[in-house]
Amino acid sequence: VVALTGAQTICETDSADVTFTGTADAIVTFTIDGGAVQTQNLDASGSATFTVTGLAAGAHTVDLVDVTSSNAAGCSQTQVGSVTIDVIATPTIAISALATTICDDTATDITFTGTADAVVNYEIDGVAQAAITLDASGSFTVSTGNLTASAVYTLVDVTTATTPTCTQTSTDSVTITVLAPLVATISATDACVNDMATITITGDVNTTVTYTDGAGATQTVDLGATGTADIMTPALTADVTYDLVSIEMNAGELCTNTVTGSATAQAIALPVVALTGAQTICETDTADVTFTGTADAIVTFTIDGGAVQTQNLDASGSATFTVTGLAAGAHTVDLVDVTSSNAAGCSQTQVGSVTIDVIATPTIAISALATTICDDTATDITFTGTADAVVNYEIDGVAQAAITLDASGSFTVSTGNLTASAVYTLVDVTTATTPTCTQTSTDSVTITVLAPLVATISATDACVNDMATITITGDVNTTVTYTDGAGATQTVDLGATGTADIMTPALTADVTYDLVSIEMNAGELCTNTVTGSATAQVLALPTAT
C-alpha cells in the first residue's frame, strides 16, 4: 500500500515536495495533472519524497496510480489518493510617467501597474522610498511633486498579498527629464541724443520674451532660431530702461518662467570742445593751444586751413597741442569737429579758432665802409637788419654798448682813428616787439690797419765839382717828398724796387737832403710823415808839391 501527502500552496517559481509512505521498497506510480505516469521507489522504511517543479500558476493535482511490491511475487494493486498543489502566479509590475519631460519646477504623475493588491518597493535616484500597495485593479499613482532637477524612478520588487507571499524583482525605471529654466538676458547700447539705441535680448531659441519698454508698456519679442532679438528704441532725449518679465517656449512643453534683468540705454550728450591759446611768438618758437571739452573726446582741427589733424582729450577733458614750424605772419588754428570716445561715437561740428602771430626772426648784417685803412685813420661800421632792433656786438672780443637800428633798420658807427687792426663781431640782435625775439650771429668784419709807410735816406760823398748820390729806400710803389740841398721840395717814386737814387748838382760845398713824407702810389693812397737826413760831403781835390 501507499499513501500520498503534501498538499500546499507555492509561488510560481518555487518547487513542491510530495511524500509517498507505504510498503518498504515498493514501487509507486503516479501522474501530475493526469499526465504521463511517473515512478517513485520507496526506501527500506517505506518512504520517498518527490519534488514537483515547473508548475505554472494555478491548481495542480498529483494522483496515485498503483503500488507494486519489490519481492519476487511482485504483488501490485491500484491506489487512490491525491494532493493538490496551488501555484500563485509571479507578480507583475510596470512603471510609467504621465510625462517624461517636464518644465522646471513642475510635477508629473508616476503610475505603477501590476498584480492587484501587490506591495511595490521602488527608489528615486537610488534612494529607497516607502512601499506602495496597488489597488484591486492593480494600479497606484504618485505625484513627483514640483521638480527642479531630473529624477529616475526605479522599481525594486513587487510582492503578492497572498500566503505565502511571492516576490519578483525588477529594475525597470522611468526617467523624468526636467528642462532647465528658460533664461534670457538683456543689454543695451548707448546712443547720442536724438539717435536710436539698440536693446538686445538673448535667450533660449524658439522662445518668446515678455518685457516692458522704456515707456513702461508690456511688449513681446520672438527670439527665433538664433535666440537673439534686437529692438530699436525711439530717438532718445533721455535715458530709457527696458525690463525683462518672462520667457515662454514657442512649441513643445510650452514651459514658461519669469526672468529678471534690466538694460538702460543712455542718451549721451553731444561732445563739445573749446579752443584757447591766441598768442604772439617768435619764428623759432612753438605755440601751445589748449582744447577743453568732453572727457576723452577726439577733436579734429586745421592749421591755416591745411590737412585735418586729430587730438585726443584726456580724462579731465583737456589736451595741449604744440604748433611748430610756423613762418612769420598770422596763423589760424580752426576747430572742425569733436567725437566722443564711447561706443556711440557721438560727433558734432565745432566752430572756434585762435590766431598765432609769428614775429619774423630778426636779421642783422655788418659791413665796413673800408676794410683796409691807413694807419691812424678811421672808417665806418654799418649794421643793417630788422628795423628798431637792438644789436649787441664786440670789438676784438670785448662787449660794446648795445646799439638800436633806426626805422629803416640801419646804424653806423665810426671806428675812430686806428693804429692796429680790429675785428668787429656780431653777438645777437633782438626785436623791439612783445615778446622780444633774439637771433644770435657770429658774423664779423675785420678792419685791417696798414702799417705806417717808412723811408730812409743816405748820401755818398763827392769831389769838388762832382755829383753825389742821394739814395732813398722805403715801401715799394710809394712816392717820397723830400727837400734838396737848396731847400726846395721835391718828390721821387720808389717804384717796384722801393729805392730811388737822386743825383745832386756838382758840389762845391756839403749839401743836406731831408725826408718830408711818403705816400702810396695806388690803393689806399696812405701818406705819412717820415724823418731822416743825409749829407753829401764835398771832398777837396788832392794837391801835390
GIZICOR-V148332 format. One line per field, one symbol per residue. psi: psi as a letter, one per 40 degrees, with the letter a starting at -180 (. if undefined). A space follows every 10 residues. Layout:
psi=???
This chain:
psi=iiihiehihi ideiihhihh hahheihiii ihfeaihiih hiadefiihh hhifhihahi hhhidiihie addfiiiiih iiihhhhhih iihiiiidhe hiihfiiihh hhhahheihh hiihfehiih iihiaeefih hiieihieii ihhhidihhi fihiihhhii eiihhhhhhi hiiiiiiiii iiheiiihhh hhaiifihhh ihadeeihii hheaeefihh hhiihheiii hhhidiiiie ibefiiiiii iihhhhhhih iiiihifhih iideiihhih hhbhheihhi iihfeaihii hhiaeefiih hhhifhiiah ihhhicihhi eiddfiiiii hiiihhhhhi hiihihiidh ehiihfiiih hhhhahheih hhiihfehii hiihiaeefi hhiidihiei iihhhidihh ifihiihhhi ieiihhhhhi iiiiiiiiii iiiheiiihh hhhahifihh hihaeeeihi ihheaeefih hhhiihheii ihhhidiiii dibefiiiii iiihhhihhi iiii.
